[in-house]
């Protein structure tokens, strides 16, 4: 097998806790905040897929889709407080990294591996997120789909990593908590590792074809 020379991460849900924004305002949202957060995430992804499928004329960046998705989910769940919605959106731009992420990235860098994000996120929201999480200095690149104006799992997105590092997919590890994202990268030939923090069931026949971890702490040893 080819030696891994770069490690490519999805951002939201893989390095960054997507539920942290609503968790910070759980007392204002009420006991159903986890379901509201899950619904918001599902609607974000739905909007991204639909706009990719109907064509480039309908593309909108992920920050705009995030705002639109929050409006819909807020209406469904009866959230009418404009200040609360603004605070949630502000918090989404400053999501927490999962606890093991900084040390994991440092360990990969110490091994001489390039580390990058490849995300559906819009460049400015990604900049805000990695800066707030304190991981910006540990990344060699933060790649956004906005350069190709389609969303994952379109193959054009994954090819951005190869162009940035001048590597073949087989020379790069790709990690995502989203099974559809892991599947897309696997089909392009990346060495994929699914991050399954919640013990979710297998999807797309990934299990048995790609590695799976429950968090990122063991990744440096796994790639050794």
C-alpha positions, 0 to 999 in steps of 0.5 A: 500500500502507498504511504499516507502523505496527507490527512484530509478531514471533513470539518463539521461533525468530524473535527467540530461539534455541530451541536455545540451551537445549540448546546450553548443555548440549551436553557433558552431552547428547552429540553428538545434542543438536541432534536432541534439541532439534529433537524437543523443539520439534516436540513442543511445537508438536504439543501446542499444536495438539492442545490447541487442536483438542480444545477449551478444556477441554483448554488448558494453557499453553505452559510446561506443554507445554514441560515435558511435551514435555521429559519425553517427548523425554527418555524417547525419547532416554534422558535420565534425569538429573533435574538435567540436565532441570531445567537445560535448562528453566531455560535455556529461560527465558533463551534468547539473542536472535539477534545482530542482534536488539537493533540491529534493534529499535533501528533500528525504534524510531528509525523510529517503528515500534511493536515487539511480540511475539505468542507462544504463550509463557505471560506469565511465561516471555516476561517472563523470556526478553525480560528475559534477552535484554536486549530488554524495553526495546525492545518496546512490548508482549509479547502472549501467547496466554493471553489467548484460551487458544488457540494459533497459528495460530488467527485469534483470536491474531493479532487480539490485535495489532490490538486492542493497537495499534488497527491493521488487519492491513495496517498491521502487518508480521508476522515468524516463522520458523515457516511455519505461523505466517507462513501464519496471519498472511498469511491474516488480512491482515498484511504477512508476512515469513518468517524462513528462517535455515536455507534451509528449503523453501517451505511453504503457498505462501508464497514469492512471496506473502510476503517472505523474509529469512535474518535480521533485520539488513536488516529496517529497510531492508526496511520503509523 
